[in-house]
Amino acid sequence: MTSETSKKNVTEIFNESLLAVDPYKAVTMHFDIIRSGYESGNFRRLILIGFGKAASQMSKAIEDKAGDLLTGGIIVTKYGHSVQGQRSSKIIVYEAGHPIPDQNGLRAAKEVMKLLRDADKETLIVCLISGGGSALLVAPYRHVTLADKQNVTGLLLRAGADIYELNTVRKHISAIKGGRLAEAAYPAAIISLILSDVVGDRLDMIASGPTAPDETTYGDAFNIIRKYKLEHRLPESVTEIISKGVAGLMPDTPKNGDPFFQRVRNIIIGSNEIAADAARKVSESMGYRTTVISTELDGEASIVAGELAKTAVDLKKRLNPQDKACLIAGGETTVTVKGNGTGGRNTELALAFGMEIKGLSGITLLSAGTDGTDGPTDAAGAIVDGRSIAKAADAGIDAEEYLKNNDSYTFFKRIGDLLLTGPTGTNVMDLQIILLEGGG
């Protein structure tokens, strides 16, 4: 099998996996829960609030299914991720910044909070939550400003904080995250349909858990800040809130047992596990003997790449010449930024993987974000095989230097192996798909 055939196959497997976590389809499949909840609860108003990279497609499903039942609503999604075409005039759509929050996200959050204040016990609120919601729906707590939150988010991202750590800190300086949306909406009832983009599908971590009891504390937030040695780099307002929270001088985020959670129902409707299983079925239909290694990958992208490469090489050695195998993994790695290049965790992982398999035939990796964007780039990720590094060297491109400078996007752009999908409308973390051929 040629290298181009393997690249075509691995791309097809990835594209088919996205269909399994299509947000419009997932919401449509769960709409009966909303309808029956509305009717059995004798509600008079049905309000929609959506936030995250998949909010537009998710909300379109509610609009199409609810019809006249829908009273109104607000959604906020990332720039360029809105569904085009006819939309209900009842829904106000905002586009905002991600991963660094911006003024549009702040404006949308203020309107959402206003909508929540007008809700009563005869109101059913449908929350459509997907990855990216933490940055897109931004409501700073107390004296924290938008600039302060932008500063904190940037510091943690550049330090290599994972999504758990990032969201733990963000929850504790937010007026809407960490269960505070549910608190603000009470006595209204809430049904949240959730597309998971975090390892382990923890409800309190997806979009920072606005409708879920928070399992973390101010103490946890402080320990993360100390871990990355950011104590003296944070804005004064943030330091003050976290210090007071640790000292017990202000209430922590809402916890399990708080009464308003009795009127909240959280339902996960899409996840990395579902996408990985769909990829497995497609690859098996192509004749690959397939194994899903994990759907909970985390850690430094370049280190994870080395582990995946070792697993792939070890398996390839055991294949007969006519055998084909596929390894699938999912999750969300991190990158500790030390250079000044352009890239994301998937292109960085792919570049490091390519260096590990340099010169080996019969190994092809696709690493990509299911949302179609990898960090601050227009690529979903990249495809790499044993010839990629040599191809770059022939063009005078030093792979090691690009990796050191965190410039993986530029590397793959120069050799023509970026994966460009555009916004996919969904978001269930990343997928790594490795195709192996025996012989060689």
C-alpha positions as CSV (number, residue, x, y, z in Angstrom):
1,M,0.0,0.0,0.0
2,T,1.4,3.4,-0.9
3,S,1.9,6.2,1.5
4,E,-0.8,8.3,-0.3
5,T,-3.3,5.5,0.1
6,S,-2.6,5.3,3.8
7,K,-3.1,9.1,4.1
8,K,-6.3,8.9,2.3
9,N,-7.6,6.0,4.5
10,V,-6.6,7.7,7.8
11,T,-8.3,10.9,6.7
12,E,-11.5,9.0,5.8
13,I,-11.5,7.2,9.2
14,F,-11.2,10.6,11.0
15,N,-13.9,12.2,8.9
16,E,-16.3,9.3,9.6
17,S,-15.6,9.5,13.4
18,L,-16.8,13.1,13.3
19,L,-20.2,12.0,12.0
20,A,-20.7,9.9,15.1
21,V,-20.4,13.0,17.3
22,D,-22.4,15.4,15.1
23,P,-23.9,17.9,17.5
24,Y,-27.1,18.4,15.6
25,K,-27.8,14.7,15.4
26,A,-27.0,14.2,19.1
27,V,-29.3,16.9,20.3
28,T,-32.1,15.7,18.0
29,M,-31.8,12.2,19.5
30,H,-32.3,13.7,23.0
31,F,-35.1,16.2,22.3
32,D,-37.8,13.9,23.7
33,I,-36.2,14.3,27.1
34,I,-36.7,18.0,26.8
35,R,-40.3,17.8,25.5
36,S,-41.4,15.3,28.2
37,G,-39.7,17.4,30.9
38,Y,-41.4,20.5,29.7
39,E,-44.8,18.9,29.5
40,S,-44.6,16.9,32.8
41,G,-43.3,19.9,34.7
42,N,-46.1,22.2,33.5
43,F,-43.7,24.9,32.5
44,R,-44.8,28.0,30.6
45,R,-41.5,29.1,29.2
46,L,-38.7,27.3,27.4
47,I,-35.4,29.2,27.3
48,L,-32.3,28.2,25.4
49,I,-28.8,29.0,26.4
50,G,-25.9,27.6,24.4
51,F,-22.1,28.1,24.7
52,G,-19.1,26.4,23.2
53,K,-17.7,25.6,19.8
54,A,-20.7,23.4,18.9
55,A,-23.3,25.7,20.3
56,S,-24.6,26.9,16.9
57,Q,-25.3,23.4,15.5
58,M,-26.7,22.2,18.8
59,S,-29.1,25.2,19.0
60,K,-30.2,24.7,15.5
61,A,-31.5,21.3,16.4
62,I,-33.5,22.7,19.3
63,E,-35.0,25.4,17.1
64,D,-36.0,22.8,14.5
65,K,-37.5,20.4,17.0
66,A,-39.1,22.8,19.5
67,G,-40.9,25.1,17.1
68,D,-43.3,27.4,18.9
69,L,-42.5,25.9,22.3
70,L,-39.3,27.9,22.3
71,T,-39.6,31.3,24.0
72,G,-36.2,32.7,23.3
73,G,-32.5,32.3,24.0
74,I,-28.9,33.3,23.6
75,I,-25.9,31.3,22.2
76,V,-22.2,32.2,22.0
77,T,-19.7,30.3,19.9
78,K,-16.2,30.8,18.5
79,Y,-15.7,33.2,15.6
80,G,-16.4,31.4,12.3
81,H,-18.4,28.6,14.0
82,S,-21.9,29.8,13.5
83,V,-24.3,27.8,11.3
84,Q,-25.2,29.7,8.2
85,G,-28.7,29.9,6.8
86,Q,-32.1,30.7,8.2
87,R,-32.2,30.9,12.0
88,S,-35.0,31.6,14.5
89,S,-35.4,35.3,15.3
90,K,-36.0,34.2,18.9
91,I,-32.3,33.3,19.3
92,I,-29.6,35.9,19.7
93,V,-26.2,34.6,18.4
94,Y,-22.8,35.9,19.6
95,E,-19.4,35.0,18.3
96,A,-16.5,35.5,20.7
97,G,-12.8,34.8,21.4
98,H,-11.2,31.4,22.1
99,P,-9.0,30.3,23.9
100,I,-8.5,33.9,25.2
101,P,-11.8,35.5,26.2
102,D,-12.8,38.8,24.7
103,Q,-15.3,41.6,24.9
104,N,-18.0,39.8,22.9
105,G,-17.9,36.9,25.3
106,L,-18.3,39.3,28.2
107,R,-21.2,41.0,26.5
108,A,-22.9,37.6,25.8
109,A,-22.5,36.5,29.4
110,K,-24.1,39.7,30.7
111,E,-27.1,39.0,28.5
112,V,-27.3,35.4,29.7
113,M,-27.2,36.5,33.4
114,K,-30.0,39.0,32.7
115,L,-32.0,36.2,31.1
116,L,-31.4,34.0,34.1
117,R,-32.5,36.7,36.6
118,D,-35.9,36.8,34.7
119,A,-36.4,33.1,35.0
120,D,-38.9,31.6,37.5
121,K,-40.1,28.2,38.7
122,E,-42.3,28.0,35.6
123,T,-39.3,28.3,33.3
124,L,-37.4,25.4,31.8
125,I,-33.9,26.3,30.7
126,V,-32.1,24.1,28.1
127,C,-28.4,24.6,28.4
128,L,-26.3,23.4,25.4
129,I,-22.7,23.0,26.6
130,S,-19.7,22.1,24.6
131,G,-15.9,22.6,24.7
132,G,-14.7,26.1,24.5
133,G,-17.5,27.3,26.7
134,S,-15.1,28.4,29.5
135,A,-13.5,31.0,27.3
136,L,-16.6,32.0,25.3
137,L,-18.9,32.6,28.2
138,V,-16.9,34.9,30.4
139,A,-18.3,36.6,33.5
140,P,-15.5,37.8,35.9
141,Y,-16.2,37.4,39.6
142,R,-16.5,40.5,41.8
143,H,-13.6,42.9,41.1
144,V,-11.9,40.8,38.5
145,T,-11.8,42.4,35.0
146,L,-11.9,40.9,31.5
147,A,-8.2,41.9,31.2
148,D,-7.4,40.1,34.4
149,K,-9.1,36.9,33.1
150,Q,-7.3,37.2,29.8
151,N,-4.0,37.6,31.6
152,V,-4.6,34.5,33.8
153,T,-5.7,32.4,30.9
154,G,-2.7,33.3,28.9
155,L,-0.3,32.6,31.8
156,L,-1.7,29.2,32.4
157,L,-1.8,28.2,28.8
158,R,1.8,29.2,28.2
159,A,2.9,27.4,31.3
160,G,1.4,24.1,30.0
161,A,-1.5,23.8,32.4
162,D,-3.9,21.1,31.3
163,I,-7.7,21.6,31.0
164,Y,-8.4,20.4,34.5
165,E,-5.9,22.9,36.0
166,L,-7.0,25.7,33.7
167,N,-10.7,25.3,34.5
168,T,-10.1,24.9,38.2
169,V,-8.6,28.3,38.4
170,R,-11.1,29.9,36.0
171,K,-14.1,28.5,38.0
172,H,-12.9,30.4,41.1
173,I,-12.7,33.8,39.4
174,S,-16.0,33.4,37.5
175,A,-19.6,34.5,38.3
176,I,-21.1,31.8,36.0
177,K,-18.8,28.8,36.0
178,G,-18.4,26.1,38.7
179,G,-22.2,25.6,39.2
180,R,-22.9,29.4,39.5
181,L,-25.1,29.4,36.4
182,A,-27.4,26.9,38.1
183,E,-27.3,29.0,41.2
184,A,-28.2,32.1,39.3
185,A,-31.1,30.4,37.4
186,Y,-32.8,29.0,40.5
187,P,-35.8,28.4,41.0
188,A,-36.0,27.7,37.2
189,A,-35.3,24.1,36.1
190,I,-32.4,23.2,33.8
191,I,-31.7,20.4,31.4
192,S,-28.1,20.5,30.1
193,L,-27.2,18.6,27.0
194,I,-23.4,18.3,27.0
195,L,-20.8,17.5,24.4
196,S,-17.7,16.5,26.4
197,D,-14.2,17.7,25.6
198,V,-12.4,16.7,28.8
199,V,-10.7,13.5,29.8
200,G,-13.0,11.4,32.0
201,D,-16.1,13.4,31.0
202,R,-16.2,15.1,34.4
203,L,-19.3,17.3,34.5
204,D,-17.6,19.9,36.7
205,M,-14.8,20.4,34.1
206,I,-16.7,20.5,30.7
207,A,-16.9,24.3,30.0
208,S,-15.9,24.7,33.7
209,G,-19.1,23.0,34.9
210,P,-21.6,25.9,34.9
211,T,-24.6,23.6,35.8
212,A,-22.7,21.0,37.9
213,P,-21.6,20.9,41.5
214,D,-17.9,21.8,41.7
215,E,-15.5,19.2,43.0
216,T,-12.6,21.7,43.3
217,T,-11.9,24.4,45.9
218,Y,-10.0,27.6,46.2
219,G,-7.2,25.6,47.8
220,D,-6.9,23.6,44.6
221,A,-6.8,26.7,42.5
222,F,-4.0,28.1,44.7
223,N,-2.0,24.9,44.5
224,I,-2.1,25.1,40.7
225,I,-1.0,28.7,40.7
226,R,1.9,27.7,43.0
227,K,2.8,24.7,40.9
228,Y,3.5,26.9,37.9
229,K,5.1,29.6,40.0
230,L,2.6,32.3,39.1
231,E,1.9,33.7,42.6
232,H,3.7,37.0,41.8
233,R,2.6,37.3,38.2
234,L,-1.2,37.2,38.7
235,P,-3.4,40.4,38.7
236,E,-3.9,41.7,42.2
237,S,-7.7,41.2,42.0
238,V,-7.2,37.5,41.2
239,T,-4.7,37.0,44.0
240,E,-7.1,38.7,46.5
241,I,-10.1,36.5,45.6
242,I,-8.2,33.2,45.7
243,S,-6.4,34.2,49.0
244,K,-9.7,35.1,50.6
245,G,-11.3,31.9,49.4
246,V,-8.4,29.8,50.8
247,A,-8.8,31.6,54.1
248,G,-12.6,31.0,54.2
249,L,-13.4,34.7,53.9
250,M,-15.7,34.2,50.9
251,P,-17.9,31.3,49.8
252,D,-16.5,28.6,47.6
253,T,-18.2,27.5,44.4
254,P,-21.5,25.6,44.8
255,K,-21.1,22.0,45.9
256,N,-23.0,18.7,45.7
257,G,-26.0,18.9,48.0
258,D,-26.8,22.6,47.4
259,P,-30.6,22.7,46.9
260,F,-30.7,24.3,43.4
261,F,-29.0,21.3,41.9
262,Q,-32.2,19.3,42.6
263,R,-33.8,21.1,39.6
264,V,-30.8,20.4,37.3
265,R,-30.3,17.4,35.0
266,N,-27.0,17.1,33.2
267,I,-26.8,14.6,30.2
268,I,-23.6,13.8,28.2
269,I,-24.7,13.3,24.6
270,G,-21.3,13.1,22.9
271,S,-17.7,12.2,23.9
272,N,-14.3,11.2,22.6
273,E,-15.1,7.6,23.4
274,I,-18.0,7.7,21.0
275,A,-15.8,9.2,18.3
276,A,-13.0,6.7,18.9
277,D,-15.4,3.7,18.7
278,A,-16.8,5.0,15.4
279,A,-13.2,5.3,14.1
280,R,-12.6,1.7,15.2
281,K,-15.7,0.4,13.2
282,V,-14.7,2.3,10.1
283,S,-11.1,1.1,10.2
284,E,-12.2,-2.5,10.7
285,S,-14.5,-2.2,7.7
286,M,-11.3,-1.3,5.7
287,G,-9.6,-4.5,6.9
288,Y,-7.5,-3.2,9.7
289,R,-7.1,-5.1,12.9
290,T,-8.0,-2.3,15.3
291,T,-7.3,-1.5,18.9
292,V,-8.5,1.6,20.8
293,I,-5.5,2.2,23.1
294,S,-7.1,4.9,25.3
295,T,-9.6,7.8,25.2
296,E,-7.9,9.5,28.1
297,L,-4.5,10.6,26.7
298,D,-3.0,13.6,28.5
299,G,0.5,15.0,29.2
300,E,3.1,16.8,27.2
301,A,2.4,16.3,23.5
302,S,6.0,15.4,22.5
303,I,6.3,12.8,25.3
304,V,3.0,11.2,24.4
305,A,4.2,11.1,20.8
306,G,7.2,9.0,21.9
307,E,5.0,6.6,23.8
308,L,2.6,6.2,20.8
309,A,5.5,5.7,18.4
310,K,7.0,3.0,20.6
311,T,3.7,1.2,20.7
312,A,3.3,1.4,17.0
313,V,6.8,0.2,16.2
314,D,6.5,-2.7,18.6
315,L,3.2,-3.8,17.0
316,K,4.5,-3.4,13.5
317,K,7.4,-5.8,14.2
318,R,4.8,-8.5,15.1
319,L,2.8,-8.1,11.9
320,N,3.0,-10.5,9.0
321,P,3.7,-9.0,5.6
322,Q,0.0,-9.1,4.5
323,D,-1.3,-7.8,7.8
324,K,-2.8,-4.4,8.4
325,A,-3.4,-2.9,11.9
326,C,-4.8,0.4,13.3
327,L,-4.2,2.0,16.7
328,I,-6.6,4.7,17.9
329,A,-6.2,7.0,20.9
330,G,-8.0,10.1,22.1
331,G,-7.8,12.7,24.8
332,E,-6.1,16.1,25.1
333,T,-2.4,16.7,25.5
334,T,-0.6,19.9,26.4
335,V,2.4,21.9,25.1
336,T,4.7,23.8,27.3
337,V,5.6,26.7,25.1
338,K,9.4,27.5,25.1
339,G,9.8,28.9,21.5
340,N,8.0,31.6,19.5
341,G,6.7,29.5,16.6
342,T,3.2,28.7,15.5
343,G,1.5,25.4,16.3
344,G,-0.9,23.4,18.4
345,R,-0.8,20.2,20.5
346,N,-1.7,18.0,17.5
347,T,0.9,19.3,15.0
348,E,3.5,19.2,17.8
349,L,2.6,15.6,18.6
350,A,2.7,14.7,14.9
351,L,6.1,16.3,14.4
352,A,7.6,14.5,17.5
353,F,6.0,11.2,16.3
354,G,7.5,11.7,12.9
355,M,11.0,12.1,14.3
356,E,10.6,8.9,16.3
357,I,9.6,6.8,13.1
358,K,12.0,8.5,10.7
359,G,12.9,6.2,7.9
360,L,10.4,3.5,8.8
361,S,7.9,2.5,6.2
362,G,4.3,1.3,6.8
363,I,3.5,3.7,9.7
364,T,1.1,6.6,9.2
365,L,-0.3,8.9,12.0
366,L,-3.1,11.4,11.9
367,S,-3.4,13.6,15.0
368,A,-6.2,16.2,14.9
369,G,-8.7,18.2,17.0
370,T,-12.2,17.1,16.4
371,D,-13.3,20.7,16.3
372,G,-11.2,21.4,13.2
373,T,-8.8,23.8,15.0
374,D,-5.4,23.0,16.6
375,G,-4.4,25.8,18.9
376,P,-4.2,29.3,17.3
377,T,-4.1,27.9,13.8
378,D,-6.4,27.1,10.9
379,A,-5.4,23.5,10.8
380,A,-7.1,20.6,12.6
381,G,-3.7,18.8,12.9
382,A,-1.4,17.0,10.6
383,I,-0.6,13.6,9.0
384,V,2.9,12.2,9.2
385,D,4.7,9.0,8.1
386,G,8.2,7.6,8.1
387,R,9.1,9.6,5.0
388,S,8.0,13.0,6.4
389,I,11.3,14.0,8.1
390,A,13.4,13.0,5.2
391,K,11.1,14.9,2.8
392,A,11.6,18.0,5.0
393,A,15.4,17.5,5.1
394,D,15.5,17.3,1.3
395,A,13.9,20.8,1.3
396,G,16.4,22.1,3.8
397,I,14.0,22.0,6.8
398,D,15.4,20.9,10.1
399,A,12.6,19.1,12.0
400,E,14.4,19.3,15.3
401,E,14.7,23.0,15.2
402,Y,11.1,23.4,14.4
403,L,10.1,21.2,17.3
404,K,12.4,23.2,19.7
405,N,10.7,26.4,18.6
406,N,7.2,25.1,18.9
407,D,6.8,25.8,15.2
408,S,5.1,22.5,14.2
409,Y,2.3,24.2,12.1
410,T,4.9,26.0,9.9
411,F,6.8,22.7,9.5
412,F,3.8,20.8,8.2
413,K,2.7,23.7,6.1
414,R,6.0,23.8,4.4
415,I,5.9,20.1,3.5
416,G,2.2,20.1,2.6
417,D,0.9,17.7,5.3
418,L,-1.4,19.9,7.4
419,L,-4.9,18.5,7.9
420,L,-7.3,21.4,7.0
421,T,-11.0,20.6,7.7
422,G,-12.4,24.0,8.7
423,P,-14.7,24.2,11.7
424,T,-16.4,20.8,12.1
425,G,-19.2,22.0,14.4
426,T,-18.3,19.4,17.1
427,N,-15.7,19.2,19.8
428,V,-14.8,16.1,21.7
429,M,-11.0,16.6,22.2
430,D,-8.4,15.1,19.9
431,L,-8.0,11.8,18.0
432,Q,-4.8,10.0,17.0
433,I,-5.2,7.4,14.4
434,I,-2.2,5.2,13.4
435,L,-2.2,2.8,10.4
436,L,0.3,0.0,10.3
437,E,1.3,-2.3,7.4
438,G,3.3,-5.5,7.8
439,G,6.6,-6.0,5.9
440,G,9.2,-3.4,5.1
